[in-house]
């Protein structure tokens, strides 16, 4: 009876942390979603240009923000171990890292974006829109990376509703600016898809300012006095953040950049195929926010329990998260299969793009189950600060298995562009199997170690 009650209470606590994270992730991703969808209303070139620009930007952002995600398990374990005095120092060091990374991205992007777009052999107008979109978006890189650290700090305290509030406040700002700048309303210039880049960049500045105001004025954040003391950059702290964060970042980068690599190969097809593929990938990524949110929630609760050395509780939370993700993925797959035509119509009114997007979305159904297993497991492993195996599994499953298999199927069978999707699905499945084994091993090791300490 007590065991059942314990599980029920843990489910309630997990949902309490998860639901705001889910809303936050949907809110953050919705900015990209509305950029793509609203640009598609201008024309196929704007849809393809913004989608390609977004597909090049997202793996860079998600990979580097993955490095900053190390702030979450570090702070969560500090709170669990009752070392609250060290939290402000860790957050400030994370801010230093975020500023350095943002600067590096802008400098490198200045040299590499044009060559990448040229290598894709795109229609000149599509390439121009993609480049101008990325230039506009770059205005918001600094506030976005800084906000990412502050959000990780907020979430690590279990105050995920605050992150939700900030993000949901930014979403209508983004949509309104999109309307003004994409379509040229109320005297603003009609920028087409490029306007979406400026709208999103301005929104990033807005949510950063709101986050800083909340952290300095509202409890419980004010009690940590994050900005009260000037901390010099400290290499040992950088080393801890990067030591945990780099494997996380690379694992996420390998996972998200595989879609950009496929986009490069897709450039061999016509604009209709590119636009349809990107629209379908965009919506599949939208649904991915569910297992990703569960993953982030697991990092918080597992990190807290691991910091307090309650490893059986950490294991129970892991089971709850994975089971919830699988159940929701089944519902999502059914929804996508039944309403694929209506989903495709969100992105375009072009009949050819609409028909092909509907076909691509059938394959997106199979993404759901593998994502529902591997993403939550990654989150649980991060809570244990076990990140290196996740990095290697992402490399092998996507780049050693997924992409080569997709290339073979696309170029040496009649599957054409759909072959790449089958390759991606196969990579996801391999990653899910490998990570499942790793989580069981880590849980067994921590629990055995804790039992041995009690008997010693």
Beta strands, then each sheet from edge to edge (+ up, - down):
end
